[in-house]
Amino acid sequence: MEKLLPSNKIITEKAKGNFVFIKKKRYFDLSLHSGVLLLGHNHKVFQKTLNELRKNYSLTNYQNKNIRSMILKYIKKYFRNAYDLIFCTTGSETVIKAIRISRALSNKSKIFIVNGSWHGSVDQTLYFSKEDLKPIPLSSGISDDIKKNIIILPYNDLEKSKKILDRNYKDASCILIEPITASLPLEQSKNYLKFLKEYSSKKRITLIFDEMVTGIRTTNGSVQNRFNIYPDITLAGKAIGGGLPISLIIINRKIFDRIKKLKRKIFFGGTFSGNNFSLISCLNTLAYVNKNKNLVRNIINKSKILQDKLNNFSNKNNLDVKVYRFDSFLRIIFSKKNIKNRIARDFFEKKNKIRITKFTKYLYSKKILYPKNGIIFLSSTLTSNNVDYLVKNLSIALKKCFK
Ligand SMILES: Cc1ncc(COP(=O)(O)O)c(C=O)c1O
């Protein structure tokens, strides 16, 4: 078997479509830059963007108002209650600034976050918890003071969440949630989101959906459009930028009006916020995805085929794994039990660490790069033959390692 290179030794020489090239050999890339490359590597839209930038643009501090309003027009399709945008560069930056907005509007310090949601490299959200829901920092270097303002809700547990909300809502500014968690993509979160929506409206707490992963790669454009449940603030990025760094804080009319009325203004600036390189890439990507109406549907269909075939194979062979999916992204969970939360997922990942390494090595020998964070993304350039190849080799690898 070909030796798996440690990830810091993997040097990709070039990339095209679904593939990266390592030492002149072609490997399936199932990560696609953590979901950024919805259209695959080096797509013609990306090339068009680079050509435009080369000929016509330089970085200037003057945002092109036309491009900005064209982007907003598309964003309103993907996030139906969008009213205005604040441009940022990374997902983490949007999280920091969205929490800032909610605190500025409420003058309250505490925030509700939800177990299993991921919000990037932000001290205020870099916590996880076990069943007792006590916040445990995921990194050293985080000030102890921060913990005092964090209240963790159990994802999809409506009853327990209500009790915690009732005890704490008077001191809280926002509820921040990844509506469908990439760490465990579960379909059945709609009721929980509906409950959070109703609760936050009643108690005047800002509801923030982090749709960094789900934005533009979901049926109807987003989780909120698909479920018809709209937050006050949405965070988006990744695929929207088409390969260049851009992220958006999308606010509804109510938040827009309340921000306008504030006596002390909220600071939103950033050197690369809304830079015209990223704006052009974002606009070209949104225009292309919007024009090609079946593009996302096709990725979703292929993701479903991959999920169904792997789950049928696993059932038939009594393998202790199950593939979970939300529309266009998938995750293999290393237990056939019905997993309900991140805590259980982590338990089985830890238990199967050695088998997962073996699985990853086998796939590497078959020229498939299994994502380090376990989230599988497919691109619009994937063919049916590609899907067959993935089904065949992932099935063999699962049987070898999880029988
Ligand atoms: C849901 C979600 N929110 C926020 C972030 C943070 O984004 P960034 O890494 O661009 O700061 C990520 C990154 O993976 C994410 O998946």
The ligand as an SDF file (V2000), in Angstrom:
LIG
                    3D

 16 16  0  0  0  0  0  0  0  0999 V2000
  -19.9460   27.1880   10.0770 C   0  0  0  0  0  0  0  0  0  0  0  0
  -18.6400   27.9250   10.1230 C   0  0  0  0  0  0  0  0  0  0  0  0
  -18.5930   29.1550   10.6710 N   0  0  0  0  0  0  0  0  0  0  0  0
  -17.4670   29.8480   10.7230 C   0  0  0  0  0  0  0  0  0  0  0  0
  -16.2790   29.3550   10.2220 C   0  0  0  0  0  0  0  0  0  0  0  0
  -15.0220   30.1610   10.3040 C   0  0  0  0  0  0  0  0  0  0  0  0
  -14.6250   30.5750    9.0530 O   0  0  0  0  0  0  0  0  0  0  0  0
  -13.1050   31.0060    8.7870 P   0  0  0  0  0  0  0  0  0  0  0  0
  -12.2890   29.7740    8.9100 O   0  0  0  0  0  0  0  0  0  0  0  0
  -13.1640   31.5740    7.3910 O   0  0  0  0  0  0  0  0  0  0  0  0
  -12.7440   32.0320    9.7870 O   0  0  0  0  0  0  0  0  0  0  0  0
  -16.2750   28.0810    9.6430 C   0  0  0  0  0  0  0  0  0  0  0  0
  -15.0400   27.5100    9.1180 C   0  0  0  0  0  0  0  0  0  0  0  0
  -14.9040   26.3710    8.8190 O   0  0  0  0  0  0  0  0  0  0  0  0
  -17.4790   27.3400    9.5840 C   0  0  0  0  0  0  0  0  0  0  0  0
  -17.5280   26.1110    9.0550 O   0  0  0  0  0  0  0  0  0  0  0  0
  1  2  1  0
  2  3  1  0
  2 15  2  0
  3  4  2  0
  4  5  1  0
  5  6  1  0
  5 12  2  0
  6  7  1  0
  7  8  1  0
  8  9  2  0
  8 10  1  0
  8 11  1  0
 12 13  1  0
 12 15  1  0
 13 14  2  0
 15 16  1  0
M  END
$$$$
